[in-house]
Structures are given as C-alpha cells and as structure tokens.
Amino acid sequence: MTWINRLRLFGGVLAVILLVAILTLIFNQRQTKVASVNATVSADQYDLAAAYGGTITKQFVNEGDSVKKGDKLFTVQSVALQQDVNQGLDITSTDAYDVNQKKGVLTYKAVVDGDLTSLKAKLGNTLATGTPFGTITVGGTQFVTADYLLSPRDYERVQKGAEVSVLLPNNQSVIGTVASTKVQTNAGQAQTQVRVTSDSLAEPDLDALTKPGTPVTATLNLRDDGPLAGVSDVTFNFLRQIGLR
C-alpha cells in the first residue's frame, strides 16, 4: 500500500470517527430537551372586590381599557357605608377607593397599571359587599405556564434557572428560564407545570403575540447527566457563540 493510499485510508477513518462523534453529541443534546404538552402566555393579575356594595351610579371605564394606578373605575352609592358612618365609624379613603361620607358614596380606583381584562360592574347594577367585580392584568408581567409529562428521572433533571425556548405563534423564538415548578404524580409519571419568565415577552414589538392566553410551545432544557455532558456543553456553547446554533 502506497503512502497516498494510507493517507486516504487514514483520512477516511478520521472522517467516520468525526461524523460518529458529531452525531453522538447531537443525539446526546436532544436527549436533554423536552417539548411542552401545553403552554400559554400568562400575566400577573389583580382581582378587584367591593369593600362596600351598592348601586353603581357612575362608570368611568369599560372592559378592555388600559388603566393607570389611581384611575377612577366607577362610583357606588352605598347604603351599608351610610349606615356605618351614621353609627360613628370613620371610613377613610384608601388606595383602592375614595370615600365621601356625607353622600355615602365610594369611588373605586385602579391600584396597579394594567388592562381591565374583565369587568362585571356596570352602570346601574347593584354590587354586593365583598363581591369580585373585575380583574386587572398587570402590564409587563408576562410569563409562560407550560405543562410537561416527565418520567421521575427526567423530573429530577429540571433545574431552576434552566433555559427554555419559547416558540411564538409567528414561529419566532424567545429564550426564557425556569422560575418555579409544580408537580403531581399520575400513573408513575410526573405531571409538571413550569413557570417560565423572559424579559422578551414584555417587549412592545411582541405585544400582539404575547397577550395572556396565547398558545405557545416551550422546549425545556433538562440537566445533562450523560457521560458526554461536559463535551456536549462546550461544543454547543461554542457553536452558539459563533452563530452556528
């Protein structure tokens, strides 16, 4: 065998070894990823409830409106309030409502910035004391609630702060991290709910794609416990840094 043929043989063997190594790394990396069974965009919400019930005499907002902290929502003529005042109770204004003791009315206000995603209180309606009458979805607090069906071993590999790739309806991906997890066991599997946070979800240019209730796909990165874990991490981190992944 000539030296040229030996070099060709050596090069061929080296190429096969390199190909097998790359495929092994890719397979090992894919074993650490799991897609959500169900995932939706959510946001922090503030439930509104009536400290004093009565008849709604003024309505300043409608469902779907954006409000700022301190904005008026509606005014209630309250017999219960008037009775308490007549009995000598000093009912004072709070961040949630302004009180006019002489007239026996309360004007309810927004206590946070956000959107009125539900509003049951309507002009002319009667509101019972303690009854929830609406919900403000707080702006800029979007997160993803994702459900996964995992084996007990895979559940052990879920780490707080782990990277999650969130695929939006327009096929654009944003990167988030695991903020918290909840789990219950069913038929030997871990039904896991993960809260995924990402600053990108609150970006103005993605507002139409990240409204609460929007369905998404969240791919979770599990901790790599395989024998090639270190090599795999170094390789894919390098590819990510040079823009090839």
C-alpha positions as CSV (number, residue, x, y, z in Angstrom):
1,M,0.0,0.0,0.0
2,T,1.4,3.3,-1.1
3,W,1.7,6.3,1.3
4,I,-1.0,8.1,-0.7
5,N,-3.4,5.2,-0.2
6,R,-2.5,5.0,3.5
7,L,-3.2,8.7,3.9
8,R,-6.5,8.3,2.2
9,L,-7.5,5.4,4.4
10,F,-6.4,7.3,7.5
11,G,-8.4,10.4,6.3
12,G,-11.5,8.2,5.7
13,V,-11.3,6.6,9.1
14,L,-10.8,10.0,10.7
15,A,-13.8,11.4,8.9
16,V,-16.0,8.5,10.0
17,I,-14.9,8.9,13.6
18,L,-15.6,12.6,13.5
19,L,-19.0,12.1,11.9
20,V,-19.9,9.5,14.6
21,A,-18.7,11.9,17.3
22,I,-20.8,14.8,16.0
23,L,-23.9,12.6,15.6
24,T,-23.4,11.3,19.1
25,L,-23.2,14.8,20.5
26,I,-26.3,15.8,18.7
27,F,-28.2,12.8,19.9
28,N,-27.0,13.4,23.5
29,Q,-28.1,17.0,23.3
30,R,-31.5,16.2,22.0
31,Q,-32.0,13.8,24.9
32,T,-31.9,16.8,27.2
33,K,-34.8,18.6,25.5
34,V,-38.5,18.1,26.1
35,A,-41.4,20.0,24.5
36,S,-44.4,21.1,26.4
37,V,-47.7,19.2,26.3
38,N,-49.5,22.5,26.7
39,A,-48.2,26.1,27.2
40,T,-49.8,29.5,27.2
41,V,-48.8,33.1,27.9
42,S,-50.0,34.3,31.3
43,A,-49.5,37.5,33.4
44,D,-49.9,38.7,36.9
45,Q,-53.5,39.7,37.7
46,Y,-55.1,41.7,40.4
47,D,-58.7,40.8,41.4
48,L,-61.0,43.7,42.3
49,A,-63.6,43.3,45.0
50,A,-66.1,45.7,46.6
51,A,-65.3,46.9,50.2
52,Y,-68.9,48.3,50.3
53,G,-71.6,47.2,47.9
54,G,-74.4,49.4,46.5
55,T,-75.7,50.8,43.3
56,I,-73.3,51.9,40.6
57,T,-74.1,55.5,39.7
58,K,-71.0,56.4,37.6
59,Q,-68.9,54.2,35.3
60,F,-65.5,55.6,34.1
61,V,-64.1,52.6,32.3
62,N,-65.0,49.6,30.1
63,E,-63.7,46.1,29.9
64,G,-60.5,46.1,27.8
65,D,-59.5,49.6,28.7
66,S,-55.9,50.3,29.9
67,V,-55.7,51.9,33.3
68,K,-53.1,53.6,35.5
69,K,-52.8,53.3,39.2
70,G,-55.2,55.8,40.7
71,D,-57.6,56.0,37.7
72,K,-61.3,56.0,38.6
73,L,-63.2,52.9,37.8
74,F,-66.8,53.6,39.0
75,T,-68.8,55.2,41.8
76,V,-71.1,53.3,44.2
77,Q,-74.0,54.7,46.2
78,S,-73.8,52.5,49.3
79,V,-76.4,52.2,52.0
80,A,-74.1,50.0,54.1
81,L,-71.5,52.7,54.0
82,Q,-74.0,55.3,55.1
83,Q,-75.2,53.1,58.0
84,D,-71.6,52.6,59.2
85,V,-71.0,56.4,59.1
86,N,-74.2,57.1,61.0
87,Q,-73.1,54.7,63.7
88,G,-69.9,56.7,64.2
89,L,-67.4,54.7,62.1
90,D,-64.8,56.8,60.4
91,I,-64.5,55.3,56.9
92,T,-61.5,56.8,55.2
93,S,-60.2,56.7,51.7
94,T,-57.5,54.2,50.6
95,D,-55.5,53.4,47.5
96,A,-58.5,51.3,46.3
97,Y,-61.3,53.8,46.8
98,D,-62.2,57.4,47.7
99,V,-64.9,57.9,50.3
100,N,-67.5,60.7,50.5
101,Q,-69.0,60.1,53.9
102,K,-71.6,62.9,53.6
103,K,-73.1,61.4,50.4
104,G,-72.5,57.8,51.3
105,V,-70.6,57.0,48.1
106,L,-67.3,55.3,47.2
107,T,-65.3,55.8,44.0
108,Y,-63.3,52.7,43.3
109,K,-59.8,53.2,41.7
110,A,-57.2,51.1,40.0
111,V,-54.4,50.0,42.3
112,V,-52.0,48.9,39.6
113,D,-51.2,49.7,36.0
114,G,-52.7,47.3,33.5
115,D,-55.6,46.2,31.4
116,L,-59.2,45.6,32.6
117,T,-59.4,42.0,31.2
118,S,-62.8,41.5,32.9
119,L,-65.3,44.0,34.4
120,K,-68.6,42.7,35.8
121,A,-69.5,46.1,37.3
122,K,-71.8,48.1,35.0
123,L,-73.6,51.4,35.4
124,G,-77.0,50.9,37.2
125,N,-76.1,47.4,38.5
126,T,-76.1,46.5,42.2
127,L,-72.9,45.3,43.7
128,A,-72.7,43.1,46.8
129,T,-70.1,43.8,49.5
130,G,-67.0,41.6,49.0
131,T,-68.1,40.5,45.6
132,P,-65.3,40.4,42.9
133,F,-66.2,42.8,40.2
134,G,-63.2,42.7,37.8
135,T,-59.6,41.8,37.1
136,I,-56.7,44.0,36.1
137,T,-54.0,42.2,34.2
138,V,-50.7,43.9,35.2
139,G,-48.7,45.2,32.2
140,G,-45.2,44.0,31.6
141,T,-45.5,40.8,33.8
142,Q,-46.0,38.2,31.0
143,F,-44.7,34.7,31.7
144,V,-45.4,31.3,30.2
145,T,-47.2,28.5,32.0
146,A,-46.0,25.2,30.5
147,D,-47.1,21.6,31.2
148,Y,-44.8,18.6,30.8
149,L,-45.3,14.9,31.2
150,L,-42.0,13.6,32.5
151,S,-40.5,10.4,33.9
152,P,-39.4,10.6,37.6
153,R,-35.7,10.6,36.4
154,D,-36.3,13.4,33.9
155,Y,-38.2,15.4,36.6
156,E,-35.1,15.3,38.7
157,R,-33.2,16.9,35.9
158,V,-35.4,20.0,35.8
159,Q,-33.4,22.9,37.4
160,K,-34.5,26.4,38.4
161,G,-32.9,28.8,36.0
162,A,-32.7,26.3,33.2
163,E,-33.0,27.6,29.7
164,V,-36.4,27.3,27.9
165,S,-37.0,28.1,24.3
166,V,-40.5,29.6,23.7
167,L,-41.9,29.3,20.2
168,L,-44.4,32.1,19.5
169,P,-47.3,31.8,17.0
170,N,-45.3,33.5,14.3
171,N,-42.5,30.9,14.7
172,Q,-40.2,33.4,16.4
173,S,-38.4,32.0,19.4
174,V,-37.5,33.8,22.6
175,I,-35.4,32.5,25.4
176,G,-36.7,32.2,29.0
177,T,-35.7,30.5,32.2
178,V,-37.4,28.2,34.7
179,A,-38.7,30.3,37.6
180,S,-40.7,27.7,39.5
181,T,-42.2,24.2,39.2
182,K,-45.2,22.3,40.5
183,V,-45.6,18.6,40.2
184,Q,-48.1,15.8,40.8
185,T,-47.6,12.1,40.1
186,N,-50.0,10.2,38.0
187,A,-49.5,6.6,36.8
188,G,-45.8,6.8,37.6
189,Q,-45.2,10.0,35.6
190,A,-44.5,13.5,36.9
191,Q,-47.1,15.9,35.6
192,T,-45.0,19.0,35.8
193,Q,-46.1,22.7,35.5
194,V,-43.3,25.1,34.9
195,R,-43.4,28.9,35.1
196,V,-41.1,30.4,32.5
197,T,-40.0,34.0,32.7
198,S,-38.4,36.1,30.0
199,D,-37.9,39.8,29.6
200,S,-38.5,39.4,25.9
201,L,-42.2,38.5,26.5
202,A,-42.8,42.1,27.6
203,E,-41.1,43.8,24.6
204,P,-43.5,46.2,22.9
205,D,-42.9,44.8,19.4
206,L,-44.1,41.4,20.6
207,D,-47.2,42.7,22.3
208,A,-49.7,41.2,19.8
209,L,-48.0,37.7,20.2
210,T,-47.7,37.7,24.0
211,K,-51.1,38.5,25.2
212,P,-52.4,36.4,28.1
213,G,-54.0,33.2,26.8
214,T,-51.8,33.0,23.7
215,P,-50.8,29.4,23.0
216,V,-47.0,28.7,22.6
217,T,-44.6,25.8,22.6
218,A,-42.0,25.7,25.3
219,T,-39.0,23.5,24.9
220,L,-37.3,22.8,28.3
221,N,-33.6,22.0,28.6
222,L,-33.0,19.3,31.2
223,R,-29.8,18.9,33.1
224,D,-27.4,16.7,31.1
225,D,-26.2,13.8,33.2
226,G,-24.7,11.8,30.4
227,P,-21.0,10.8,30.0
228,L,-20.6,13.4,27.3
229,A,-22.2,16.2,29.3
230,G,-19.1,18.4,29.5
231,V,-18.0,17.9,25.9
232,S,-21.6,18.5,24.7
233,D,-21.9,21.7,26.7
234,V,-18.6,23.1,25.5
235,T,-19.3,22.2,21.9
236,F,-22.7,23.7,21.6
237,N,-21.8,26.8,23.6
238,F,-19.0,27.4,21.1
239,L,-21.4,26.9,18.2
240,R,-23.9,29.3,19.8
241,Q,-21.1,31.9,20.3
242,I,-20.1,31.8,16.6
243,G,-23.7,32.0,15.5
244,L,-24.0,28.4,14.1
245,R,-26.7,27.4,16.5
